[in-house]
Amino acid sequence: MSLNTLFLIILLLSIASYVYARRRAFVNAFGQTDNKRRHSLPAHYGYLLAMWCALPALALLISWKLIEPGIISNMLSSSAPTEVKAAGETAVGLYNNEIFYLADADSISQDLPAHKTAAIQRLQSLRTASKILLTLILSGVIGLSLLLGLRHVNREPRARVIVESFIQVFLVVCASIAILTTIGIVLSVLFESLRFFQQVGFIDFITGTSWSPQTAIRSDQVGSSGSFGAIPLFTGTLLISAIALIVAVPLGLMSAIYLAEYASSRARSTIKPLLEILAGIPTVVYGFFAALTVAPAMRSFGQSIGLSVSSESALAAGVVMGIMIIPFVSSLSDDVITAVPQSMRDASFGLGATQSETIRKVVFPAALPGIVSSVLLAASRAIGETMIVVMAAGLAAKLTANPLEAVTTVTVQIVTLLTGDQEFDSAKTLAAFALGLMLFVTTLLLNVIALYTVRRYREQYE
Amino acid sequence: MSSTTEIVQASLARRYKAESRFRLYGIVAISISLSFLAFLLISITYKSIPAFYETQVQLTVNLDAEKLGVGASPDIKAIKTANYSGVIKGALREQFPDVKKRKAKKELYSLVSVGAQYQLRDFILEDPSVIGTEQTIWLIADDELNGLVTAVSDVTDIGDTPTRLSEQQRGWINTLQQQDQVKTGFNYTFFSAGDSREPELAGIKAALIGSAWVLLVTFLVSFPVAVAAAIYLEEFAPTNRWTDVIEVNINNLAAVPSIVFGLLGLAVFINFFALPRSAPLIGGIVLSLMTLPTIIISSRAALKAVPPSIREAAQGLGASKVQVVFHHVLPLAMPGILTGTIIGLAQALGETAPLLMIGMVAFIVDIPQSIVDPATALPVQVFLWSDSPERAFVAKTSAAIVVLLGFLVVMNAVAVFLRKRFERRW
């Protein structure tokens, strides 16, 4: 039976067990002579039996589907022709992939070698066997768990306690998924990075000034030694982020100050959401705009005043990115400026200061920690931003501080290294994970510092 | 008067000027930001206009069985493989009999899209009895022709409108126009076709359906998990180290670059669990991990806004802790939670980078039928088209962006409506 049918059967059985147990609770109150003295609501007995019915079956189904492909391909490779086996593990993997592809294809071409046709048939029979086995085991498990569940429901009057404690366990598990995600990120990038650093030294990676990730396809190829010095990528990222911040910080900060201190509440309630639209526009749209409108405009403007501007200049990508992160600066800055106690402003006015003097000499210094952390968050956003730079910045890793030239960034390189057809174990792909690790650590540090600063700042005034 | 007052008086004019200057900076900053926003939206909308039009050319085609290369009573297979492009070329030659040179003929043929032959094929498949007759039908024109006729009213006098069409080609177009053999209408192909290398045949349907599958998976995974996590943190969690760790984690995850989630998806789901590449299933899971923090944070705010008196009243009537939460607090917080969820999903809809990492960046012509079929998503389609050299793809890209932004606007409007309509202030 197909996966969907199995799911549907489990669902229907669970609903049936819910209805059955709930009705029984009404009828005989599970051993209590008086229906009023029943410990839990009838629905709780229904939930309990439905849980018994569904959970073991679902657990079996999911783990089966996770393990099945591995076992089948193992059995398939054990029956691969000897000359394929002799060629090593990669060849066996490729052979397997081909068989999987052929088996899924609509029509099998006639002129396949006999061993491949045999392998396809073997794969198909393995899959059928797996389906039958799964259906059998699953019906056994459901039958057994229903029996156990009925016994449990009959003997356990306090169904509510059990159902509710199960719900609580579910809630804890869901809350822990955030931690699992973080662990997953750290492990996946760390593990692959370590394999990369076995091939390319860590010191070479973070101090090398030449980046050309071309590894050899054949060992006798010219220029086969790829060099993985990440300094040009780091400087490129820093250059573009710096341009973005130069655009975003003054604009965002002045907008925040105006909105918090000068604007009427009506103006504020229309302008603030409008500014936040800037952060809601997908980054791929900014990328398209930067590559197609801003970069050519800058190029022709540069030519008209006698400057040579690259068509993929860091300036175009940086400026557009800066516009995108304005709301990150302005929203948080607005919050912290509004949080500065009114008494401090009143004291300053009382001494005869004008409003702008109050803002510059009293409110701004008081809100400075919060403003700094908003800038840090915006910087982390700029460093990790991908689509704008992929579309508008260049690919050539150049070590330069000239904003009119094309530079490349860490995120651009991750995308270029991983979107081509690559063998997963090559230094080229692993390098992407090493870059990802650097990116993750940097943004994490910036975030932690920013969040810590904001937290301390809030505590100071609240 | 005392000297202090004099000093103050003397500096007042300067200080007032500084005051108004400072105020002006704020206004200028806001205007720059907003005018950039307006410029962005207007320029993209303007560029997208040609993509919403489709130009067709009327030709009289001679569906002679011999010219089609099929027998007198052909079966379906023969019809499917007949020589349609030859017939169309013949019709063009008949239309302009004085075109003789090889190069000129080639230019003439390029006025009609390569997709016209499939149009003609479908026309015959619908009613095979037309074989052997002469038919006058509308066929899709080339993208350059479409771009030009939507841009200028008179194709012989185009000023400096960029085009690849030669003067001779424009002359033919003019002739056709004068005989009312060119019509321009709404581009339905754009909404009903998958990707194509030919701009006039390319559509966003495959990408739209792909995005819908991805969003469905994202919603099914992230909504229950995020609401459960928010309920735990807000209602059940004891104040201890573990809870603290979870909270810090969620805040940090909210600021992890999206591409890192893509790396996670690649390493864990594709390489470790060997799930299918390019599938909306993985895209959805990765995006839901990314949107979890957004939904958790807004759900917690919504739960927190429910006053404690509700909880106390329910508990006073004998409800258990779980019953209090699921029967009373959660329904009251639902509008806020849904608002946060929609905003999270809108974010996920616009996300591109993680999808590139897990291979949803393929050339997809067929409409994906399930969550494990290879698919692409709308923003990825924008990215793919933006790389194409044909000028007409600029319009297509802009049009895809307009559609994407349209969906985002609708989603956010629904969120705002929910908040305004259902959110209660206690």
Interface residues (C-beta under 8 A of the other chain):
Chain A: L66 P69 G70 R160 E164 I167 Q168 F170 L171 V172 C174 A175 S176 I177 A178 I179 T181 T182 G184 I185 S188 V189 F191 E192 P250 L251 G252 L253 M254 S255 I257 Y258 L259 Y262 I271 L274 L275 I277 L278 G280 I281 P282 T283 V284 V285 Y286 G287 F288 F289 A291 L292 T293 I323 I326 G352 T354 Q355 S356 E357 I359 R360 L377 S380 R381 I383 G384 E385 T386 M387 V390 M391 T411 I414 V415 L418 T419 F424 A432 F433 G436 L439 F440 T443 L444 N447 V448 L451
Chain B: V8 R15 Y16 A18 E19 R21 F22 R23 Y25 G26 I27 V28 A29 I30 I32 S33 L34 F36 L37 L40 S43 I44 P224 V225 A226 A228 A229 I231 Y232 L233 F236 A237 V245 I246 V248 N249 I250 N251 N252 L253 A255 V256 P257 S258 I259 V260 F261 L263 L264 L266 A267 V268 N271 F273 A274 L289 L292 P293 I296 S320 K321 V322 A346 Q347 L349 G350 E351 T352 A353 L356 M357 G359 V361 P379 V380 V382 F383 S386 V394 T397 S398 I401 L404 L405 L408 N412
